[in-house]
Amino acid sequence: MEALEMTLLFDYYGELLTEKQRACVDMRYNQDLSLGEIAQELGISRQGVYDNLSRAEALLRNMEEKTGFVRRDEKVRAAARGIEEAAVTLLDHSDPGIVALAQRILSAVRELEE
C-alpha cells in the first residue's frame, strides 16, 4: 500500500519537492529501483538517497494531511462510479425521457473523469 500511496502523493504534490527529491521518489516508486541503484544513478551515497526519500515522503504526507486533495479526489471518483452505475441502469428504462436523462448524466460523469 505504501508504494501506491507514495505514487499518488507524488502525482499530486511532487512539484513541491526539490529536484533531487523528485528524482529519488520517481526512481524508487515509479521505476522500483533500490537505494543502491538510485545512489549509483544520481552519484550520491545510499544514505543521501535514504535522507532525500525520508524528507520527501514526510513532506508529501504532510501536504496530504493539510490539504486532503488525494482523499477528496478518491471520494469524488467513488461517487462518480456510483452515479455512472445508476445511470447505466436507467438506460434500459422504457421512458425515452429517462433514457435521455441517463445519457446526459453519463456524459457529465465522463467529463469529470477527463
Sequence and secondary structure as in RCSB ss.txt:
>XXXX:A:sequence
MEALEMTLLFDYYGELLTEKQRACVDMRYNQDLSLGEIAQELGISRQGVYDNLSRAEALLRNMEEKTGFVRRDEK
VRAAARGIEEAAVTLLDHSDPGIVALAQRILSAVRELEE
>XXXX:A:secstr
 HHHHHHHHHHHHGGGS HHHHHHHIIIIIS   HHHHHHHHTS HHHHHHHHHHHHHHHHHHHHHH HHHHHHH
HHHHHHHHHHHHHHHTT S HHHHHHHHHHHHHHHHHH 
